[in-house]
């Protein structure tokens, strides 16, 4: 598991609730590769 800063956690939670149907999309936004 990676450790995130509180600020990143807030961003993750916001993205999660915006994209509840697809968690994969959240991680795509977090990690543009």
The first five atom37 places (N, CA, C, CB, O) and aatype in JSON, in Angstrom:
{
  "aatype": [20, 20, 20, 20, 20, 20, 20, 20, 20, 20, 20, 20, 20, 20, 20, 20, 20, 20, 20, 20, 20, 20, 20, 20, 20, 20, 20, 20, 20, 20, 20, 20, 20],
  "atom_mask": [
    [1, 1, 1, 1, 1],
    [1, 1, 1, 1, 1],
    [1, 1, 1, 1, 1],
    [1, 1, 1, 1, 1],
    [1, 1, 1, 1, 1],
    [1, 1, 1, 1, 1],
    [1, 1, 1, 1, 1],
    [1, 1, 1, 1, 1],
    [1, 1, 1, 1, 1],
    [1, 1, 1, 1, 1],
    [1, 1, 1, 1, 1],
    [1, 1, 1, 1, 1],
    [1, 1, 1, 1, 1],
    [1, 1, 1, 1, 1],
    [1, 1, 1, 1, 1],
    [1, 1, 1, 1, 1],
    [1, 1, 1, 1, 1],
    [1, 1, 1, 1, 1],
    [1, 1, 1, 1, 1],
    [1, 1, 1, 1, 1],
    [1, 1, 1, 1, 1],
    [1, 1, 1, 1, 1],
    [1, 1, 1, 1, 1],
    [1, 1, 1, 1, 1],
    [1, 1, 1, 1, 1],
    [1, 1, 1, 1, 1],
    [1, 1, 1, 1, 1],
    [1, 1, 1, 1, 1],
    [1, 1, 1, 1, 1],
    [1, 1, 1, 1, 1],
    [1, 1, 1, 1, 1],
    [1, 1, 1, 1, 1],
    [1, 1, 1, 1, 1]
  ],
  "atom_positions": [
    [[0.83, -1.2, 0.0], [0.0, 0.0, 0.0], [0.87, 1.25, 0.0], [-0.94, 0.01, 1.22], [1.86, 1.34, 0.72]],
    [[0.48, 2.2, -0.82], [1.19, 3.47, -0.84], [0.61, 4.38, 0.23], [1.12, 4.14, -2.23], [-0.57, 4.29, 0.57]],
    [[1.45, 5.25, 0.75], [0.96, 6.2, 1.74], [0.68, 7.53, 1.06], [1.99, 6.39, 2.9], [1.47, 8.02, 0.25]],
    [[-0.46, 8.1, 1.4], [-0.87, 9.36, 0.81], [-0.9, 10.45, 1.86], [-2.23, 9.23, 0.13], [-1.1, 10.18, 3.05]],
    [[-0.7, 11.66, 1.42], [-0.83, 12.8, 2.34], [-2.31, 13.06, 2.57], [-0.11, 14.07, 1.77], [-3.14, 12.66, 1.74]],
    [[-2.67, 13.72, 3.67], [-4.09, 14.04, 3.9], [-4.73, 14.77, 2.73], [-4.23, 14.89, 5.15], [-5.9, 14.56, 2.42]],
    [[-3.96, 15.63, 2.09], [-4.5, 16.37, 0.94], [-4.83, 15.42, -0.21], [-3.49, 17.44, 0.47], [-5.85, 15.58, -0.88]],
    [[-3.96, 14.43, -0.43], [-4.23, 13.46, -1.49], [-5.44, 12.6, -1.15], [-3.0, 12.58, -1.73], [-6.24, 12.26, -2.03]],
    [[-5.57, 12.26, 0.12], [-6.72, 11.45, 0.54], [-8.02, 12.18, 0.26], [-6.61, 11.1, 2.03], [-8.98, 11.58, -0.21]],
    [[-8.05, 13.47, 0.55], [-9.25, 14.27, 0.26], [-9.56, 14.23, -1.22], [-9.06, 15.74, 0.73], [-10.72, 14.08, -1.62]],
    [[-8.53, 14.36, -2.04], [-8.72, 14.33, -3.49], [-9.23, 12.97, -3.94], [-7.4, 14.68, -4.2], [-10.11, 12.87, -4.8]],
    [[-8.67, 11.91, -3.36], [-9.09, 10.56, -3.7], [-10.55, 10.35, -3.34], [-8.21, 9.52, -2.97], [-11.32, 9.8, -4.13]],
    [[-10.93, 10.81, -2.15], [-12.32, 10.64, -1.71], [-13.27, 11.39, -2.62], [-12.49, 11.12, -0.25], [-14.33, 10.88, -2.98]],
    [[-12.89, 12.6, -3.0], [-13.74, 13.39, -3.9], [-13.89, 12.68, -5.24], [-13.16, 14.8, -4.1], [-14.99, 12.6, -5.79]],
    [[-12.78, 12.19, -5.78], [-12.84, 11.48, -7.05], [-13.68, 10.21, -6.92], [-11.42, 11.13, -7.54], [-14.43, 9.86, -7.82]],
    [[-13.53, 9.54, -5.78], [-14.29, 8.3, -5.56], [-15.79, 8.56, -5.61], [-13.91, 7.67, -4.21], [-16.53, 7.83, -6.27]],
    [[-16.23, 9.61, -4.91], [-17.66, 9.89, -4.88], [-18.16, 10.42, -6.22], [-17.97, 10.9, -3.79], [-19.33, 10.23, -6.56]],
    [[-17.3, 11.06, -6.97], [-17.7, 11.53, -8.3], [-17.8, 10.36, -9.27], [-16.7, 12.57, -8.83], [-18.57, 10.4, -10.23]],
    [[-17.03, 9.32, -9.01], [-16.96, 8.19, -9.95], [-17.21, 6.87, -9.22], [-15.58, 8.15, -10.65], [-16.44, 5.92, -9.36]],
    [[-18.28, 6.83, -8.45], [-18.56, 5.64, -7.65], [-18.71, 4.38, -8.5], [-19.83, 5.84, -6.84], [-18.39, 3.28, -8.06]],
    [[-19.18, 4.56, -9.7], [-19.45, 3.38, -10.53], [-18.17, 2.75, -11.05], [-20.35, 3.76, -11.68], [-18.15, 1.55, -11.36]],
    [[-17.11, 3.53, -11.16], [-15.88, 2.98, -11.73], [-14.67, 3.45, -10.94], [-15.74, 3.38, -13.21], [-14.16, 4.56, -11.15]],
    [[-14.21, 2.6, -10.05], [-13.03, 2.93, -9.25], [-11.79, 2.99, -10.13], [-12.84, 1.9, -8.12], [-10.86, 3.74, -9.85]],
    [[-11.78, 2.2, -11.2], [-10.63, 2.2, -12.11], [-10.4, 3.58, -12.71], [-10.83, 1.18, -13.24], [-9.26, 4.0, -12.9]],
    [[-11.48, 4.29, -12.99], [-11.36, 5.64, -13.53], [-10.68, 6.57, -12.54], [-12.72, 6.19, -13.91], [-9.91, 7.45, -12.92]],
    [[-10.98, 6.37, -11.25], [-10.36, 7.2, -10.22], [-8.85, 7.02, -10.26], [-10.91, 6.86, -8.82], [-8.1, 7.99, -10.23]],
    [[-8.4, 5.75, -10.33], [-6.96, 5.51, -10.31], [-6.3, 5.97, -11.61], [-6.68, 4.03, -10.08], [-5.12, 6.32, -11.61]],
    [[-7.04, 5.96, -12.7], [-6.49, 6.51, -13.94], [-6.22, 8.0, -13.79], [-7.46, 6.27, -15.12], [-5.21, 8.51, -14.27]],
    [[-7.13, 8.7, -13.11], [-6.96, 10.14, -12.91], [-5.83, 10.42, -11.93], [-8.25, 10.77, -12.41], [-5.12, 11.41, -12.06]],
    [[-5.67, 9.53, -10.95], [-4.6, 9.72, -9.98], [-3.24, 9.48, -10.61], [-4.79, 8.8, -8.78], [-2.27, 10.17, -10.29]],
    [[-3.17, 8.5, -11.51], [-1.89, 8.13, -12.1], [-1.96, 8.2, -13.61], [-1.46, 6.73, -11.65], [-2.21, 7.19, -14.26]],
    [[-1.76, 9.36, -14.18], [-1.69, 9.43, -15.65], [-0.39, 8.83, -16.15], [-1.82, 10.89, -16.14], [0.69, 9.36, -15.91]],
    [[-0.51, 7.7, -16.85], [0.7, 7.04, -17.36], [0.66, 7.0, -18.87], [0.85, 5.6, -16.79], [1.58, 6.49, -19.51]]
  ]
}
